Amino acid sequence: MHQVRKKRESDASDILLVLTCKFFYYVYTHSHYYSHYHSYYYYSIIIIGALPPVGFFDPLGLSEGKTPEEMKKIREAELKHGRLAMLASLGFLTAENFNPLFDGKISGAALTHFQQADDLLRYFWVVVLFGVGLVEGQTIIVGWDKPGNDGISNLKEDYVNGDLNFDPLGLKPEDDEAFDIMRTKELQNGRLAMLGIAGMIAQELVDGKPILG
């Protein structure tokens, strides 16, 4: 019986080793392909945001067949969602424990705070949409080209994803290498925040209670 269990454990280890090797081979070959496909694509999409040991992580092959222009738009969407998720994650935890607005009438799970604010201030969503419009408008002005003959707009060739010329605290590094490191950190933190806020929303949908409550 003991030998059978040892044999099963050995087989499981071998299978795991094979799958791991195949995964890293996939990552390497796809990164190698894109490095020859387009230098700007390789640098902006493969290098920025890619960290060892996984490198460029795309096990489902969602980037296959995409043009550099399409991948740049995907990266822009990823970065924007990551920033929003970071704000949301911080907002969930902060608002549930410290909320001086509306005379403290908004309480409970953060998932219901917008609805409570809408009940107290009828034009609340107008203010929210105005803020969203300002950000999107700045993105269109700074980052997007005019539509081509096919009616599709692409991001400008010299536009750096997420760089909207908004840096009131002067945090953007002058050095290109330091700037790339900061961009990678932002992407990684944004990815983690997207997973985090998804978990927070799921938890509050299930139990209806604040995260730390």
PAZAPA-4460 file (N, C-alpha, C; in steps of 0.05 Angstrom, whole numbers, plus 32768, in hexadecimal, padded with zeros to 4 digits):
% residues 213
    n_x    n_y    n_z   ca_x   ca_y   ca_z    c_x    c_y    c_z   seq   type   mol
   8011   7FE8   8000   8000   8000   8000   8011   8019   8000     1      M     A
   8027   8018   8010   8039   802F   8012   8047   8033   7FF8     2      H     A
   804F   801D   7FEA   805D   801F   7FD0   804A   802B   7FBB     3      Q     A
   8031   8023   7FBC   801D   802E   7FA9   801A   804C   7FAC     4      V     A
   8019   8055   7FC5   8016   8072   7FCA   802F   8081   7FC1     5      R     A
   8047   8075   7FC6   805F   8081   7FBD   8060   8084   7F9E     6      K     A
   8056   806E   7F91   8055   806E   7F74   8043   8084   7F6A     7      K     A
   802C   8088   7F76   8019   809C   7F6D   8025   80B8   7F71     8      R     A
   8032   80BC   7F88   803F   80D6   7F8E   8054   80DC   7F79     9      E     A
   8064   80C7   7F71   8079   80CB   7F5D   806D   80D2   7F42    10      S     A
   8057   80C4   7F3B   804A   80CA   7F21   803F   80E6   7F21    11      D     A
   8033   80EF   7F37   8028   810A   7F39   803E   811F   7F36    12      A     A
   8055   8119   7F42   806C   812C   7F40   8076   812E   7F24    13      S     A
   8077   8116   7F16   8080   8116   7EFA   806D   8126   7EE8    14      D     A
   8053   8123   7EEC   803F   8131   7EDC   8042   814F   7EE1    15      I     A
   8045   8157   7EFB   8048   8173   7F01   8061   817F   7EF5    16      L     A
   8076   8170   7EF4   808F   8179   7EE8   808C   817D   7ECA    17      L     A
   807F   816A   7EBD   807A   816C   7EA0   8069   8185   7E9A    18      V     A
   8053   8189   7EA9   8042   819F   7EA4   8050   81BA   7EA8    19      L     A
   8061   81BB   7EBD   8071   81D3   7EC3   8084   81D9   7EAC    20      T     A
   8092   81C5   7EA2   80A5   81C9   7E8C   8096   81D2   7E73    21      C     A
   807F   81C6   7E6D   8070   81CF   7E56   8067   81EC   7E58    22      K     A
   805F   81F3   7E71   8056   820F   7E75   806C   8223   7E6F    23      F     A
   8084   821E   7E7B   809A   8230   7E77   80A4   8230   7E5B    24      F     A
   80A2   8219   7E4D   80A9   8218   7E31   8096   822A   7E20    25      Y     A
   807C   8228   7E27   8068   8239   7E1A   806E   8256   7E1D    26      Y     A
   8074   825E   7E36   807A   827B   7E3B   8092   8284   7E2C    27      V     A
   80A7   8273   7E2C   80C0   827A   7E1E   80BC   827D   7E00    28      Y     A
   80AF   8269   7DF4   80AB   826A   7DD7   809A   8281   7DCE    29      T     A
   8085   8288   7DDD   8074   829E   7DD6   8082   82B8   7DDA    30      H     A
   8091   82BB   7DEF   80A1   82D4   7DF3   80B5   82D7   7DDC    31      S     A
   80C2   82C1   7DD4   80D6   82C1   7DBF   80C9   82CA   7DA5    32      H     A
   80B1   82BF   7D9F   80A3   82C6   7D87   809D   82E4   7D85    33      Y     A
   8092   82EF   7D9B   808A   830B   7D9B   80A2   831D   7D9A    34      Y     A
   80B9   8314   7DA5   80D1   8325   7DA4   80DA   832A   7D88    35      S     A
   80D5   8317   7D76   80DD   831A   7D5A   80C6   8327   7D4A    36      H     A
   80AE   8326   7D55   8097   8330   7D47   8097   834F   7D45    37      Y     A
   809D   835C   7D5B   809C   8379   7D5B   80AB   8384   7D74    38      H     A
   80BF   8394   7D6F   80D0   839C   7D86   80C1   83AD   7D9A    39      S     A
   80B1   83C0   7D91   80A1   83D0   7DA4   808D   83BE   7DB3    40      Y     A
   8081   83AC   7DA4   806E   839A   7DB1   807C   838A   7DC6    41      Y     A
   8093   837F   7DBF   80A2   836E   7DD2   80A9   837E   7DEC    42      Y     A
   80B2   8396   7DE8   80BB   83A6   7DFF   80A3   83AF   7E10    43      Y     A
   808E   83B9   7E04   8078   83C5   7E13   8065   83B0   7E1F    44      S     A
   8062   839A   7E11   804E   8386   7E19   805C   836E   7E27    45      I     A
   8072   8366   7E1D   8080   834E   7E28   8091   8355   7E40    46      I     A
   80A2   836A   7E3E   80B4   8370   7E53   80A6   837E   7E6A    47      I     A
   8097   8394   7E64   808A   83A2   7E79   8073   8391   7E85    48      I     A
   8074   838C   7E9E   8060   837B   7EAB   8066   835E   7EAD    49      G     A
   807D   8356   7EA1   8084   8339   7EA1   809B   8335   7EB6    50      A     A
   8096   8323   7EC8   80AA   831D   7EDD   80AF   82FE   7EDE    51      L     A
   80C8   82F7   7EE5   80CD   82DA   7EE8   80BE   82CF   7F00    52      P     A
   80B8   82B6   7F01   80C1   82A1   7EEE   80AE   829E   7ED6    53      P     A
   8096   82AA   7ED5   8083   82A5   7EC0   8088   82B5   7EA7    54      V     A
   8095   82CD   7EAA   809A   82DE   7E92   8080   82E8   7E87    55      G     A
   807D   82E7   7E6D   8064   82F0   7E60   804F   82DA   7E64    56      F     A
   803C   82DE   7E75   8029   82CA   7E7D   800F   82CB   7E6C    57      F     A
   800D   82B7   7E5A   7FF5   82B6   7E49   7FF0   8298   7E43    58      D     A
   7FE9   8288   7E57   7FE6   826B   7E52   7FCF   8264   7E40    59      P     A
   7FBB   8276   7E3D   7FA4   8270   7E2B   7FA9   827A   7E0F    60      L     A
   7FC0   8287   7E0A   7FC6   8291   7DEF   7FB4   82A7   7DE5    61      G     A
   7FAA   82B8   7DF8   7F97   82CD   7DF0   7FA5   82E2   7DDF    62      L     A
   7FBF   82E4   7DE0   7FCD   82F9   7DD1   7FD5   82EF   7DB5    63      S     A
   7FD0   82D6   7DAF   7FD8   82CB   7D95   7FC8   82D8   7D7F    64      E     A
   7FD5   82E0   7D6A   7FC8   82EC   7D53   7FC1   8309   7D55    65      G     A
   7FC7   8315   7D6D   7FC1   8331   7D71   7FD7   8343   7D66    66      K     A
   7FCF   8359   7D5A   7FE3   836C   7D4F   7FEE   837C   7D67    67      T     A
   8005   8389   7D63   8010   839A   7D78   7FFC   83B0   7D80    68      P     A
   7FED   83BB   7D6D   7FD9   83CF   7D74   7FC3   83C4   7D86    69      E     A
   7FBB   83AC   7D80   7FA6   83A0   7D91   7FB0   8399   7DAD    70      E     A
   7FC9   838F   7DAE   7FD4   8389   7DC8   7FD9   83A2   7DD9    71      M     A
   7FDF   83B8   7DCC   7FE3   83D1   7DDB   7FC9   83DA   7DE7    72      K     A
   7FB3   83D6   7DD9   7F99   83DD   7DE4   7F91   83CA   7DFB    73      K     A
   7F98   83B1   7DF8   7F93   839E   7E0E   7FA3   83A6   7E27    74      I     A
   7FBC   83AD   7E23   7FCD   83B6   7E39   7FC1   83CF   7E46    75      R     A
   7FB7   83E1   7E36   7FAB   83FA   7E41   7F92   83F3   7E52    76      E     A
   7F82   83E0   7E48   7F6B   83D7   7E58   7F73   83CA   7E72    77      A     A
   7F88   83B9   7E70   7F91   83AB   7E88   7F9B   83BF   7E9D    78      E     A
   7FAA   83D3   7E94   7FB5   83E7   7EA6   7F9F   83F8   7EB3    79      L     A
   7F8B   83FF   7EA3   7F75   840F   7EAD   7F64   8400   7EC1    80      K     A
   7F5F   83E7   7EBB   7F50   83D6   7ECE   7F60   83D1   7EE8    81      H     A
   7F7A   83CF   7EE5   7F8B   83CB   7EFC   7F8B   83E3   7F0E    82      G     A
   7F8C   83FB   7F03   7F8B   8413   7F12   7F70   8416   7F21    83      R     A
   7F5B   8410   7F12   7F40   8412   7F1E   7F3E   83FE   7F35    84      L     A
   7F49   83E6   7F31   7F47   83D1   7F46   7F57   83D9   7F5F    85      A     A
   7F6E   83E6   7F5B   7F7E   83EF   7F72   7F6E   8404   7F82    86      M     A
   7F62   8416   7F74   7F51   842A   7F82   7F39   841D   7F90    87      L     A
   7F2D   840A   7F82   7F15   83FD   7F8E   7F1D   83ED   7FA7    88      A     A
   7F33   83DE   7FA5   7F3C   83CE   7FBC   7F41   83E0   7FD4    89      S     A
   7F4F   83F6   7FD0   7F54   8409   7FE5   7F3A   8416   7FEF    90      L     A
   7F29   841C   7FDC   7F0F   8429   7FE3   7EFD   8417   7FF3    91      G     A
   7EFD   83FE   7FEC   7EEC   83EB   7FFC   7EF4   83EB   8019    92      F     A
   7F0E   83E7   801E   7F18   83E5   8039   7F16   83FF   8049    93      L     A
   7F1A   8415   803A   7F1A   842F   8048   7EFD   8438   804E    94      T     A
   7EEB   8436   803A   7ED0   843F   803E   7EC0   842F   8053    95      A     A
   7EC7   8416   8056   7EB9   8406   806A   7EC2   840C   8087    96      E     A
   7ED9   841A   8089   7EE3   8420   80A4   7EE5   843D   80AA    97      N     A
   7EE5   844E   8095   7EE7   846B   8099   7ED8   8478   8083    98      F     A
   7EC1   8484   808A   7EB0   8490   8075   7EA3   84A9   8080    99      N     A
   7EB1   84C0   807E   7EA7   84D9   8089   7E92   84E7   8078   100      P     A
   7E8E   84DD   805F   7E7B   84EA   804D   7E5E   84E3   8054   101      L     A
   7E4C   84F5   804B   7E2F   84F1   804F   7E28   84ED   806D   102      F     A
   7E36   84FB   807E   7E31   84FA   809B   7E31   84DE   80A6   103      D     A
   7E42   84CD   809A   7E44   84B2   80A5   7E2C   84A0   80A0   104      G     A
   7E1A   84A8   808E   7E02   8499   8088   7E07   8480   8077   105      K     A
   7E1E   8480   806A   7E24   8469   8059   7E34   8455   806A   106      I     A
   7E2B   843C   806B   7E39   8428   807B   7E35   840D   806F   107      S     A
   7E40   83F9   807D   7E3E   83DD   8074   7E52   83D6   805F   108      G     A
   7E4B   83C1   8050   7E5D   83B6   803B   7E61   83CC   8025   109      A     A
   7E7A   83CF   801D   7E81   83E3   8008   7E73   83DE   7FEE   110      A     A
   7E6B   83C5   7FE9   7E5D   83BF   7FD0   7E42   83CE   7FCD   111      L     A
   7E37   83D7   7FE4   7E1D   83E5   7FE3   7E21   8404   7FE6   112      T     A
   7E39   840D   7FE9   7E3D   842A   7FEE   7E34   843C   7FD8   113      H     A
   7E39   8434   7FBF   7E30   8445   7FA8   7E12   8448   7FA8   114      F     A
   7E04   8432   7FAD   7DE7   8433   7FAD   7DDD   8444   7FC4   115      Q     A
   7DEA   8443   7FDB   7DE2   8454   7FF2   7DE7   8471   7FEB   116      Q     A
   7DFE   8477   7FDE   7E04   8492   7FD7   7DF0   849D   7FC3   117      A     A
   7DE7   848C   7FB0   7DD4   8494   7F9C   7DB9   849B   7FA9   118      D     A
   7DB2   848D   7FBF   7D99   8493   7FCD   7D9B   84AE   7FDC   119      D     A
   7DB3   84B5   7FE5   7DB7   84CE   7FF4   7DBB   84E6   7FE1   120      L     A
   7DC8   84E1   7FCA   7DCE   84F6   7FB8   7DC7   84ED   7F9C   121      L     A
   7DB1   84F8   7F92   7DA5   84EE   7F79   7DB7   84F2   7F61   122      R     A
   7DC9   8506   7F61   7DDA   850A   7F4A   7DF6   84FE   7F4F   123      Y     A
   7DF8   84EC   7F62   7E11   84DF   7F68   7E1E   84D2   7F50   124      F     A
   7E0E   84C4   7F40   7E19   84B6   7F29   7E22   84CA   7F13   125      W     A
   7E16   84E1   7F13   7E1E   84F6   7F00   7E3B   84FE   7F06   126      V     A
   7E40   8502   7F20   7E5C   8509   7F29   7E6F   84F3   7F22   127      V     A
   7E67   84DA   7F27   7E79   84C3   7F20   7E7F   84C2   7F02   128      V     A
   7E6A   84C4   7EF2   7E6D   84C2   7ED5   7E7E   84DA   7ECB   129      L     A
   7E7B   84F1   7ED7   7E8B   8508   7ECF   7EA9   8503   7ED4   130      F     A
   7EAF   84F7   7EEB   7ECB   84F0   7EF1   7ED6   84DC   7EDE   131      G     A
   7EC6   84C8   7ED7   7ECE   84B3   7EC4   7ED3   84C0   7EA9   132      V     A
   7EC1   84D3   7EA1   7EC4   84E0   7E87   7EDD   84F0   7E85   133      G     A
   7EE5   84FD   7E9C   7EFE   850D   7E9B   7F16   84FB   7E96   134      L     A
   7F17   84E4   7EA3   7F2E   84D1   7E9F   7F2E   84C6   7E83   135      V     A
   7F16   84BD   7E79   7F15   84B2   7E5E   7F1A   84C7   7E49   136      E     A
   7F11   84DF   7E4E   7F16   84F5   7E3B   7F34   84FB   7E39   137      G     A
   7F42   84FB   7E4F   7F5F   8500   7E4F   7F6D   84E9   7E41   138      Q     A
   7F63   84D1   7E44   7F6F   84BA   7E36   7F6C   84BC   7E18   139      T     A
   7F54   84C5   7E0F   7F4F   84C8   7DF3   7F61   84DD   7DE7   140      I     A
   7F64   84F4   7DF5   7F74   850A   7DEB   7F92   8502   7DEA   141      I     A
   7F9C   84F6   7DFE   7FB8   84F0   7E00   7FC0   84D7   7DF1   142      V     A
   7FAF   84C2   7DF2   7FB9   84A8   7DE9   7FAE   849E   7DCF   143      G     A
   7F97   84A8   7DC5   7F8A   849B   7DAE   7F8E   84AB   7D94   144      W     A
   7F92   849B   7D7F   7F94   84A7   7D64   7F77   84AA   7D58   145      D     A
   7F75   84B8   7D42   7F5C   84BA   7D34   7F56   849F   7D27   146      K     A
   7F3D   8499   7D22   7F36   847F   7D15   7F42   847D   7CF9   147      P     A
   7F4B   8465   7CF2   7F56   8461   7CD8   7F40   845C   7CC3   148      G     A
   7F48   8453   7CAC   7F35   844E   7C96   7F21   8438   7C9D   149      N     A
   7F29   8427   7CB0   7F16   8411   7CB8   7F04   841A   7CCF   150      D     A
   7F07   8433   7CD7   7EF6   843E   7CEC   7EFE   8436   7D08   151      G     A
   7F15   8429   7D0B   7F1F   8420   7D25   7F36   8432   7D2E   152      I     A
   7F35   843B   7D47   7F4A   844C   7D52   7F5E   843B   7D61   153      S     A
   7F77   8442   7D5F   7F8C   8435   7D6E   7F9A   844A   7D80   154      N     A
   7FA9   843F   7D94   7FB8   8451   7DA5   7FD0   845C   7D95   155      L     A
   7FD8   8475   7D9B   7FEE   8481   7D8D   8007   8471   7D91   156      K     A
   8018   8471   7D7C   8030   8461   7D7D   8043   8469   7D93   157      E     A
   8045   8484   7D98   8057   848D   7DAD   804A   848F   7DC9   158      D     A
   8032   8486   7DCB   8024   8488   7DE5   802D   8471   7DF7   159      Y     A
   8034   8478   7E0F   803C   8464   7E23   8023   845D   7E33   160      V     A
   801C   8443   7E34   8004   843A   7E41   8001   8446   7E5D   161      N     A
   7FEA   8453   7E62   7FE4   845D   7E7C   7FF0   8479   7E83   162      G     A
   8002   8483   7E72   800F   849D   7E77   7FFD   84B3   7E6D   163      D     A
   7FED   84BF   7E7E   7FDA   84D4   7E77   7FE3   84F0   7E7E   164      L     A
   7FFE   84F2   7E82   8009   850C   7E8A   7FFD   8517   7EA4   165      N     A
   7FF6   8504   7EB5   7FEB   850C   7ECF   7FFD   8500   7EE5   166      F     A
   800D   8512   7EF1   8020   8509   7F06   8024   8520   7F1A   167      D     A
   800E   8527   7F29   8010   853E   7F3A   8024   853C   7F51   168      P     A
   802B   8523   7F58   803E   851F   7F6E   805B   851B   7F64   169      L     A
   805E   851C   7F4A   8079   8519   7F3E   8086   84FE   7F44   170      G     A
   8076   84E8   7F42   8080   84CE   7F48   808D   84C0   7F30   171      L     A
   8088   84CA   7F19   8093   84BD   7F00   80B1   84C0   7F00   172      K     A
   80C0   84AA   7EFE   80DD   84AC   7EFD   80E7   84B9   7EE3   173      P     A
   80FD   84C7   7EE5   810A   84D3   7ECE   8118   84BD   7EBD   174      E     A
   8123   84A9   7ECB   8132   8495   7EBE   8120   8480   7EB1   175      D     A
   8125   8479   7E98   8114   8466   7E89   8113   844B   7E96   176      D     A
   8129   8441   7EA0   812A   8427   7EAD   8119   8427   7EC7   177      E     A
   811B   843C   7ED7   810B   843E   7EEF   80EE   8441   7EE8   178      A     A
   80E8   844E   7ED2   80CC   8451   7ECA   80C0   8437   7EC2   179      F     A
   80D0   8426   7EB3   80C6   840C   7EAB   80C1   83FA   7EC4   180      D     A
   80D3   83FC   7ED8   80CF   83ED   7EF0   80B5   83F5   7EFE   181      I     A
   80B0   840F   7EFF   8097   8419   7F0B   807F   840F   7EFC   182      M     A
   8080   840F   7EE1   806A   8405   7ED1   8065   83E8   7ED6   183      R     A
   807A   83D8   7ED9   8076   83BC   7EDF   8069   83B8   7EFB   184      T     A
   8072   83C8   7F0E   8066   83C6   7F29   8049   83CD   7F28   185      K     A
   8042   83E2   7F19   8026   83EA   7F17   8015   83D4   7F0B   186      E     A
   801F   83C8   7EF6   8010   83B2   7EE9   800C   839B   7EFC   187      L     A
   8021   8393   7F0A   801F   837C   7F1C   800C   8382   7F33   188      Q     A
   800E   839A   7F3F   7FFC   83A2   7F54   7FDF   83A4   7F4A   189      N     A
   7FDC   83AD   7F32   7FC1   83AF   7F26   7FB5   8394   7F22   190      G     A
   7FC5   8381   7F19   7FBB   8365   7F15   7FB3   8359   7F2F   191      R     A
   7FC3   835D   7F44   7FBC   8353   7F5E   7FA3   8360   7F69   192      L     A
   7FA0   837A   7F64   7F89   8389   7F6D   7F6F   837F   7F5F   193      A     A
   7F71   8378   7F45   7F5A   836E   7F37   7F50   8354   7F43   194      M     A
   7F63   8343   7F4B   7F5C   832A   7F58   7F51   8330   7F74   195      L     A
   7F5E   8343   7F82   7F55   834A   7F9D   7F39   8355   7F9E   196      G     A
   7F33   8369   7F8C   7F18   8375   7F8D   7F03   8361   7F84   197      I     A
   7F0A   834F   7F72   7EF7   833B   7F6A   7EF0   8329   7F82   198      A     A
   7F04   8323   7F92   7EFF   8313   7FAA   7EEE   8322   7FBF   199      G     A
   7EF4   833C   7FC2   7EE4   834C   7FD5   7EC7   834D   7FCD   200      M     A
   7EC2   8352   7FB3   7EA7   8354   7FA9   7E98   8339   7FAD   201      I     A
   7EA6   8323   7FA6   7E9A   8309   7FAA   7E93   8304   7FC7   202      A     A
   7EA5   830B   7FD9   7EA0   8307   7FF6   7E88   8316   7FFF   203      Q     A
   7E86   8330   7FF7   7E70   8340   8000   7E55   8338   7FF3   204      E     A
   7E56   832E   7FDB   7E3E   8323   7FCE   7E34   830B   7FDD   205      L     A
   7E46   82FB   7FE8   7E3E   82E3   7FF6   7E33   82E9   8012   206      V     A
   7E43   82F9   8022   7E3A   82FD   803E   7E2E   8318   8044   207      D     A
   7E32   832B   8031   7E26   8346   8035   7E32   8356   804C   208      G     A
   7E4A   834E   8055   7E58   835B   806B   7E71   8369   8062   209      K     A
   7E7A   837E   8070   7E94   838B   806A   7EAB   8377   806A   210      P     A
   7EBF   837D   805B   7ED6   836B   8058   7EE3   8366   8074   211      I     A
   7EE7   837A   8083   7EF5   8377   809D   7EE0   8377   80B4   212      L     A
   7EC7   8375   80AD   7EB3   8376   80C2   7EA9   835B   80CA   213      G     A
***
